[in-house]
Amino acid sequence: TTIAEVTKQAFDRIEALEPKVDAFLAMNKEQAMQQAEEMDKVPLAERGPLFGLPIGVKDNIVTEGLETTASSRILEGFNPIYNATVVEKLKAAGMITVGKLNMDEFAMGSSNENSYYKKTKNPWNLETVPGGSSGGSAAAVAAGEVPFTLGSDTGGSIRQPASFCGVVGMKPTYGRVSRFGLIAFASSLDQIGPVTRTVKDNALLLQAISGHDERDSTSADIEVPNFAEALTGDIQGLRIGVPKEYFAEGVSEAAKQAVRDALQVLEEKGATWEEISLPHSKYALATYYLLASSEASSNLSRFDGIRYGYRTQKAGNLLEFYMNTRSEGFGDEVKRRIMLGTYALSSGYYEAYYKKAQKVRTLIKQDFDKAFENYDVIIGPTTPTPAFKIGEIIDDPLTMYANDILTIPVNLAGVPAISVPCGFENGLPLGLQIIGKYFDEETVYRVADVFE
Ligand code: GLN
């Protein structure tokens, strides 16, 4: 088979499944087919492991000439004039971008219900959500539309949908992957990462997108290991910490049991585990929603109706122009975060809220530093429950936020973490979360690989 044939098959599959799954926004068919034909001319000896394979990209990652909206009305019709660094890296690896994936607007949400354009369904049960915000990325892989996608994770947005959809999703160490060309939500937390069917694919894709980028001052100038080589199957002597806070009230009995079963498998392979405490976990949710909203309120100030995308038709003067563009262009959840963040950063409240949250963030990070003095990885459930029904909690933001209680501490600390499928509840997948030391994705992958 040729690359052109494989690419064509990917589009056929996507076209057949999209009426049910609704994972994709803009499609890149013409360009992708052209690229595939060019690539068929490249000699076999010059092709890497990902050469010619189709990939979908979350819609908050900018793609030159391909509409990029972050699922917001305010970016409707926005055609970027450059590629994100990760998209350039996919091209360099020979991967073919087939289209853009639905998400919660500006990556704010846990169910994909906050997209302005459509609601993606969970392929395991079309009445349930795929999770979010990278719900399109996880659903597309779960449905078999594409074997690889990119997502982004600010507070769980790769791992939670991966868990809900029964696929593998990795949030790399903060700084491992360039954020240049990622539409910013909360810059100190955002990271791009791979969503795939297998751990090996995930390792290969992370390798392809990692590395220092002079256009992102927070990208780390440290060597990128060969992640796939870390999949040795050998976890003899591995020390695992299991935080008791991750087995608290609200976590379903099935989710707890799935983790216990996984720990037993790891023990049989020569690992040991102990219960530990991450005592500041209980403050993570409040800390995250304060800091992420503060950063978002600042990052989203650039959407003024002049530079990109949607602009209002109703304005008598400049102030009205800004106000109407933003009122019409942003959805409810985005407005909620902008209001919360602006409030937290305003003079008089800054010390009480933002600064306090920064201090608690340091305590949360120190919990992890301390745990990693004695353990190689930390393991728990990815989410408290499997996927919930579409419409079930969308009107209750606090219940929605609570979904991220087990994923958010990882972003606040900046450490890497993966979700791999580990069981089922009511016919819906559950995820196992494996958290690693800074820049030690190798160990995370080695442990994840045990469950392949
Ligand atoms: N659900 C979380 C939020 O709404 C996480 C989002 C994310 O990781 N992008 O902020």
Residues whose N, C-alpha, C, O or C-beta is under 5 A from the ligand:
A	BS01	LIG	A107 M108 G109 S110 G132 S133 S152 D153 T154 G155 G156 S157 D404
